[in-house]
Amino acid sequence: MVEQGHEVDGLITEWHRVFTLGGLVASLPWLINPLIHQPFLKRFLMPSKRQDWGSGHIMLSHEKLFKRRLRNPSVARRGNMFDSFLNTKDSDGGPLSLQSAEYECFVFTVGAQDTTAAFMSAFVDHMLNNLNVKSRLLEEIDQFDRAGQISSPVVSYEETTAMPYLMACCQETLRLSPSVSMVLPRYVSSGGMLIGSTWIPDGTEVSANPFVLHRDKTIFGEDAEVFNPDRWLGDANQVRTMEKYFFAFGYGSRKCIGRHLAVFKAQKFFVQVGRPVLSSLSIGLMMTWVSCSEGLT
């Protein structure tokens, strides 16, 4: 799609259909889960290559791409996602099956585009609603640019991470407006566990909601409901405490494996939009367009 500049094989359209059902499952699991496990409804609602729509359409598209690559082994290896999965080994040291490679590809596709776009949209929205923050950020970008610390024509990821106020704005955006703001349930492992003073037996479903957790005033301060990037530039001990309870990408061994790619793309975009080669008016118009545009996803 990037190479051709337009939607290919109806994939974006089908993703929108996927998220309609996905949103219902995430928001109303007590109602939807019993329905989708009924034999008759399961056939029509659960992802399957039998259905050339939604997840089924995407799975079929991945299958076609993999099979096309396998039919022509002389195709130059470009180091893309398909090659990576085809070269991956399973737990026994053998190659992944075609089906496993397709499933992995499916997860990587669904786990990136809309969540990254949600992060970028929220960032732009917070800038437009906090003009003093926006001014400080543009000033920092301008200072780095005049000092020759920003590559041309495109800033590098390492250069963006060297900008303290930009990084603080990114952290604060993900804190106040996490891309995934629904609960992500897990089951307690064998033997149970102690959470605070409450014993949770094994097999119990538990979850934490980043939207709620990130508004805990005992952790993030009395102004936890306020967009304030400076909280990430304050006392080092307090910052470490906030980072400990930062849940925008999950936690522990189940932390989002795509988080680095998400922040890589977002941070470079934020700096490119805010570079001083654009006038303040152009920046405002571009940010407003990005915030409102369907094309962002």
Secondary structure, DSSP 8 states (H G I E B T S, - for coil): -TTTTS--TTHHHHHHHHHHHHHHHHH-HHHHHHHHTSHHHHHHHS--TTSSSHHHHHHHHHHHHHHHHHH-TTS-----HHHHHHT-B-TTSSB--HHHHHHHHHHHHHTTHHHHHHHHHHHHHHHHH-HHHHHHHHHHHHHHHHTT-S-SSS--HHHHHT-HHHHHHHHHHHHHS-S--S---EE--TT-EEETTEEE-TT-EE---HHHHTT-HHHH-TTTTS--GGGGGS-HHHHHHHHHT--TT--GGGS-TTHHHHHHHHHHHHHHHH-TTS-HHHHHHHHHHHHH-GGG-
